[in-house]
Amino acid sequence: MKSLCPATVLAVRNALCAKSGQWPVSSTTAFSRHFASSVRVWYSPTLANNDQGGRARSQASLDGPRDATKVSVATDETPAQYRRLGDSSHSGPRSFTATLASREAPDLFSLAGRTVIVTGGGRGLGVTIAKAIIESGANVAAVDLLSAPSRDEWAVAQSSAYARGLTLTYTQLDVTDHSRVHEVFTEIFKSAPPDAPVRGMFCAAGIQMLKPALEYTPEGARNIVDVNLTGSFFCAQAFAAKYLETSQAAAQPRVDPQTGLVTGGGASIVFTGSMSGHVANYGLESCMYNASKAGVNQLAKNLAMEWGKRGIRVNSLSPGYIKTALTQALLDQRPDFDEMWLRGSLLGRLSTPDEFRGPVLYLLSEASSFMTGSDLLVDGGHTAT
């Protein structure tokens, strides 16, 4: 029998109390004084006290006006016939959706118990997201082309990790070097603690080049595609290969017999696309950058199709203009862009890296458990007009 955390059992107990008219228990501490810590609860249309093993089962059925209000907390050992929520038309992984339904909304965004890789994690958006991931409970393995991360930004993220008893590591990596990417990712997966395996990746590594199309050199054009698109693919390929090799859930998947879908949270990959992959930004001469980001969005869709039933979700995030070192370099070249960009924003301003913490955490966490092959456009309304 598997133990459920006190908070989960408390939620189920209070739901039962509400039905019977009893007062709920307000804390897990108070709850633990009344109940044992090992409990198994599931919803079933009929009551059955014994399975083939002859073991008595604890059960609870929460009657209400609608099936959708019924709570289910299933474990790996729960018989398949008891893992269902609602009527026979319900689809999707039974045990995972059941467990998901029992969790409070803020907990869905938690990344506790996992390690997340962040490419381009040495500065700017990458290190900002790395800190947010740490704040959400995960260890972070950052990689970047820089020989060392940005000192001030890194110090803040490192302090956050230390305060929470988590780890933040840094490795220099050129994402266009296929063999080196696989070597580094192998080491990251190997060194991740058993209680916090690698289960997520945010790809922020990328470069920009402001240049009229007729002035591109072959080397310059290839470099943008190599870093932004091919580099993202190399990282995703290495991540998926190691995940499928090392993950017990992937090696021995729990598959729903009716839907054929893998149960459990699995892993999540988030690419950094761009609103520039959706539109031709008026006045911004960067055709190869825009094309590479359109490719990233399409890459996410195709990998989502290939890996979805193997427990890996793949999505992309397409930001609008962000105040980063990259955009500041463009503004230094073309000061007129500032006014032009502001005119294109429905909010009348540029974004900051901090404003992408929430969207990335959403895509990495189980809050987006039914989302894959999608592009999350966060551009201040720039592409809406």
N, C-alpha and C positions, 0 to 999 in steps of 0.2 A: 504494500500500500504506500502511496506517495503522499508526502505532507504538503499541504497548501499553506501559504503564508497567512499569518493571523489576520492581516487586513482583508484578504480575499474571503476568508471564512466569516469574518465579522460582517462583511457586506451581505452575505447570504443569510446569516443569522438574523440580522436586522430586518431584512425583507420578510422573513418568516414571522418575526415579531409584529411587524406592521399588519400582517394578515390576521394574526390572532388577537391583536389589541394590546400586546405587551409593550412595555417601554423598550426602546432600542438601547444597546450598549454604546457608549460614546467613544470608547477608545479600545485599541487592541490590548492594552495593559489590563483594563478592567475585564475585557472579554476572556483573557487567558486564565483569569481566576475562576471562571465558570465552566470552561470547556477544554477538552483535550486539544493538543495541537495537530494531531493527525486525523483529518476528516476527508471523506470523499462525498461529493454531492453532485447529482446530475438530474436533469429533467427527463422524465419518461412518461408517455401516455398511460402506461400501465405499471403497476408495482410488481417487482420481482425481487425477492430477498436473497436468492442464491443463483449463481451461474454454474458453469460446468465444474469449476473447482470447488464448489460447495461452500464458498466463502460468503459470509453475510455481507450485504451491502447497505450502507447508509444512503437514504434517498430523501429527496424533498421535491415536491411539486408545488410551484407557486401559481395558484389559480388566479385568473384575472379576466378582465373583459376581452383581452386580445392575446393570441399566442405570442406576439412579438414582445410582450412584457415579461415573459418567463425567463428565468435565469438558469444558466447551465454552466457548470464548472467541470470539465472532463479531464481525465488523465490518460496516459498511454494505455493503462490497463482497463479502462472503461470499455465494456462490450460495445461493439459498433452500433447495436440496435438502440442503445441509450444515449448516443451522442448527437441526437437530432434536436433542433430547435424549431418549434412551429410545426406546420403541416408538411406533407410530402413534397410540396412544391419548392421547399427551401433548397437552395443549391449552394455549393461551395464547401471548403474543408470544414467538417463538422467540429472536430475537437478544437481547432484553432479559433473558429468563430465563436464557439461556446465560451472559451477562455477569454476571448477579447470582450465579449459582452459583459463579463463580470467585473471588468476593470473600470475604475473611474477615469473620466476623460483626460485629466492632466497627466495621468500615468501612461497614457498611450504615446506620449512624446518622449518618454524616458529612453535613454540609450544605455542604461546600466547593464553590466554583465557582458559587455562586448568591447572590442577594439575596432577603431575606425581608421582607415588610411586616408590621408589628405594629401593630394598632389598639389604642387604650387603652394605648399603650406609654410613657406619661409617668410612671407610678408603679405601685406595687403589683405585682399578678400580671403585668401587661404588661411592665414593665421587667425583672422577674425572668426572664421567658421570653426577652426580647430579649438579655439577657446570656448565657443558655444557648445561644441560637442562634449568637451570636458565638463562644462557646467551641467550638461544633461546626463552625466554619469559614466561616460565611456573613456577608455584610454585612447590616445591618439598617436599614430605613427605618421609623422609628417615627412614628405620628401620634396625636394626642390632642386633646381639647377644651381642655386646659390651655394657657394662653398660653406656659408654659415647663414643662419636665419637673421632677419632684422633684429638687432639687439634689443631695442626698447619694446617692440611688439612681442617678441618671443619671451621676454622677461615677465610680462603680464600674464601670458598664457601659462608659462611654467609655474608661476606663483599660484595660479588657480588650480593646476593639477596637484601641486604639492599639498595645498590646503585640503583637498578632497581625498588624498591618499591614492591618486591615480598617476599614470605614467604618461609622459609626453616625450617622444623621441624624435630625432632628426637625422635624416640620411641624405647626402647629396646624390641626386639622380637626374640623369638626362633621359626624359621619357621617350626620346626617339631611339634610344639604344635598346633594342629588343632583348638581347641576352642579359644585359645589366638589369633591366626592369624585372625579368623573371627571377634573377638572382636575389635582388633586394626583396621582392615580394615573398619569395620562399623563406627568407630569413625572418621577415616580419610575422608571417604565419607561424613559423616555428617558435619564435620567442614570445608570442602572445600567451598570457597566463591561461591555464585550463579553464578557469572560471570567467574568463573574458576573451573568448576566441574572436578572431577577425570576422566581422559580419557586416561591414559597411565600407564604402569608399566614396569620397567626394573629390572629383577631378577638377581642380582649379588651375592647373598649369596651362598657360597659353601666352601667345605673343600677338602684338598688333603691328601693322605697318601702314602708315598714311602715305599713299603714293598713287598718282594717276596710273591707270591700267597700262598705258603705253610706255611707262618708265620702269616697269617691273623687270628685273633680271630673272633668268631661269632659276638661279639659286635662291633669290629672295622669295619667289612664288612657291617653290618647293618647301622652303623652310617653314613658312606659315602653315601649310597643309601638314607637314611632318609633325610639327609640335601640337597644333590644335586638334587635328583629326586623327592622324596615325598614332600619335602619342597617347591620345585618349583610348584608342583601340588596344594598343599594346598593354596598357595598364588594366583595362577591363579583361582582356584575355588572360593575363597573368593572375588577376584576382579570381576569376571564375575557375581557372585550372586548379589553383591551390584550394579554393573553397570546396570544390567537388571532390578533391583528393583527401582532404583532411576532415571535412565535416561528417560526423557520424550520421546526422540527419540526411545528408546527401548520399552517403554511402549505403544507408539502409533506410530509404524514405518511407514515411508513413503515408500511404496513398488512400484517399477516399475511394471505396469500391464503386460508388455510383458516379462520381464526377471525374475520377482519374487525376485529381489535383493533389499536390503534395501538401500535407498539413504542417503547421508550425510556422514560425516567423520568417525563417530563411535569412537571406542576405539582401542588401539594397545597394545599388550603384547609382550615383547621381553625377551626371556630366554637367559641365558648365557650357551651355549654349550661349545665345545672345539674341536680343530682339533684332540684331543685324542679320540673323539667319532667317528672319521672317520678311524683312522689308529692305529696300535700298535706301539707306539713310541719306536724305537729300543733302548734297554738299560735302558729304564725307567720302572721300575717295580712298576706299579700302576694300576693293572688290574681292581680293583673295581672302582677307579676314572674314568677310561676310559669307563667302562661299564655304569656307572651312567650318563656320558655325552652323550653317544650314546642314552640312554633312554630319556634324555632331548630333543634331536633333534626329536625323534619319538613322544614324548609328544606334541611338538609344532604342528606337522602335524595333529595329531588326534584332538586336541582342535580347530585347524583352521577349520577342517572339521565340527565339531559340532557347532561352534559359528559364522562361516563366514556370514551366512544369518541373523544373529541377530546383526550384526554391530560390531563384535569384530574380529580384525585381530590378528593372533598369528604367530610369527616367532622366529627363534633362531639365535644368533650370535656365531660363533665358532672362537675364537681367537687362534693364535699361542702362542708361548712363550712370556710372558710379564714380564718386570722387575717390579715385585711387591714384597711385603713382603713374599707372599706365595712361589714364585719361588726362592727368596733369601734364604729361609729356606732350600729348596732342594739343592741349590748350596753349602750351608754350610755343608750339609751332604755328597754331592758328587761333589767336585770341578771339576772333569773331565767332568761333564755334560756341563759346559760352552762351551768348545771346540766342544763337540759333537753336541750341539744345533746349534752352529754357522755354522757347516758344513752342517747341514740340511736346512738352510735358503738360498733361492736363492738371498736374499738381503744381506747376510753375517752379519746379526745382529739380536738382539732381538728387540721386539717392546716395546713401552712405553704406559702407560695407555692413554695418550693424543691422541694416534693414533686411538683410538676406539670411540672418540667423534663423528666424522662424520658418521660412520656406524650406531651408535645407534640413532642419531638424524634422520637419513634417515628412519630407521625402525619405529620410533615412530611417525613421521610426515606424512603429506599427500603426501610427495614426493614419498612414497612407497604405495600409495593408492590401487594399484592393486596387491599387494604382500602379500600373506599369505600362511602358510604351508611351508615356505622356510627356508633354513639355509644359512646364509651369512658367508662364510668361509674367514676369514681375517688372514692369517697365514704366510705372507711373502713368499709364494710359497713352504712352507715346504712339503705339501702333494702332490705337483705337480710332484715330482720325486720319 
